[in-house]
Amino acid sequence: MTISSLTDELDAIAAQVSAFIDIGTTPATIAVLARDKFRCERLANGLTERGVAARIVDRDAPATGRVSVMTMHRAKGMEFSKVVLAAVGAQSAAERQRPSELDETERADAELRRRSLVYVAASRARDELAVVQQQTTSVTPQP
C-alpha cells in the first residue's frame, strides 16, 4: 500500500496489524520493521495510540503479548509469522543529500546495501508480508 503522510502511514500499519490479530495471529509473532530507531519510536507510539499493543525491540528479546517494532537491521536472523515493512522508500533529508556527496562507485555500493537490507527485512516474514511505501513527490524545475 502507498501512503502520503505520517498519519496515513500509522493508520495503515495499525489497520494491517489489527487485521493480522483479528484472524488469530498472536501479537508476539508480528513485527513492524523500519529503517532506523527514530522511525521505530514513532511507529511504536503511533500504534499504541491506535490501540495496538507494541513494543520497541532493541537489545531485548521480542515481548510476549505485543507486536515487535524494530529496525530492519535488528531483525536479521529472526523470523516472524507476519511482517509489516514501514515507510519503504522514505528518506530523510540527510539520506537524500548523502548520495550527492559520493562518487559513482560509492553511490552504487550504498544503493546495493539499502536494497539488500530491505530484502533481508522482507525475508523475515514466514507467512505474510505487508509493505507500506511512502509516496514521494518530486518537483521538476520548469525552464
PETAKA-V341474 format. One record per residue. N is the residue number from 1. RES is the residue in one small letter. SS is DSSP state (h for helix, s for strand, l for the rest). BURIAL is 1 if it has 9 or more other ideal C-beta (glycine too) atoms within 8 Angstrom, else 0. Layout:
BEGIN
N_RES_SS_BURIAL + N_RES_SS_BURIAL
END
This chain:
BEGIN
1_m_l_0 + 2_t_s_0 + 3_i_s_1 + 4_s_l_0 + 5_s_l_0 + 6_l_h_0 + 7_t_h_0 + 8_d_h_1 + 9_e_h_1 + 10_l_h_1 + 11_d_h_1 + 12_a_h_1 + 13_i_h_1 + 14_a_h_1 + 15_a_h_0 + 16_q_h_1 + 17_v_h_1 + 18_s_h_1 + 19_a_h_0 + 20_f_h_1 + 21_i_h_1 + 22_d_h_0 + 23_i_l_0 + 24_g_l_0 + 25_t_l_1 + 26_t_l_0 + 27_p_h_1 + 28_a_h_1 + 29_t_h_0 + 30_i_s_1 + 31_a_s_1 + 32_v_s_1 + 33_l_s_1 + 34_a_s_1 + 35_r_l_0 + 36_d_l_0 + 37_k_h_0 + 38_f_h_0 + 39_r_h_1 + 40_c_h_1 + 41_e_h_1 + 42_r_h_1 + 43_l_h_1 + 44_a_h_1 + 45_n_h_0 + 46_g_h_1 + 47_l_h_1 + 48_t_h_1 + 49_e_h_0 + 50_r_l_1 + 51_g_l_0 + 52_v_l_1 + 53_a_l_1 + 54_a_s_1 + 55_r_s_1 + 56_i_s_1 + 57_v_l_1 + 58_d_l_0 + 59_r_l_0 + 60_d_l_0 + 61_a_l_0 + 62_p_l_1 + 63_a_l_1 + 64_t_l_0 + 65_g_l_0 + 66_r_l_1 + 67_v_s_1 + 68_s_s_1 + 69_v_s_1 + 70_m_s_1 + 71_t_s_1 + 72_m_l_1 + 73_h_l_0 + 74_r_l_0 + 75_a_l_1 + 76_k_l_0 + 77_g_l_0 + 78_m_l_0 + 79_e_l_0 + 80_f_s_1 + 81_s_s_1 + 82_k_s_1 + 83_v_s_1 + 84_v_s_1 + 85_l_s_1 + 86_a_s_1 + 87_a_s_1 + 88_v_s_1 + 89_g_l_0 + 90_a_l_1 + 91_q_l_0 + 92_s_l_0 + 93_a_h_0 + 94_a_h_0 + 95_e_h_0 + 96_r_h_0 + 97_q_h_0 + 98_r_h_1 + 99_p_h_1 + 100_s_h_0 + 101_e_h_0 + 102_l_l_1 + 103_d_l_0 + 104_e_h_0 + 105_t_h_0 + 106_e_h_0 + 107_r_h_1 + 108_a_h_0 + 109_d_h_0 + 110_a_h_1 + 111_e_h_1 + 112_l_h_0 + 113_r_h_0 + 114_r_h_0 + 115_r_h_0 + 116_s_h_0 + 117_l_h_1 + 118_v_h_1 + 119_y_h_0 + 120_v_h_1 + 121_a_h_1 + 122_a_h_1 + 123_s_l_0 + 124_r_l_1 + 125_a_s_1 + 126_r_s_0 + 127_d_s_0 + 128_e_s_0 + 129_l_s_1 + 130_a_s_1 + 131_v_s_1 + 132_v_s_1 + 133_q_s_1 + 134_q_s_1 + 135_q_l_0 + 136_t_l_0 + 137_t_l_0 + 138_s_l_0 + 139_v_l_0 + 140_t_l_0 + 141_p_l_0 + 142_q_l_0 + 143_p_l_0
END
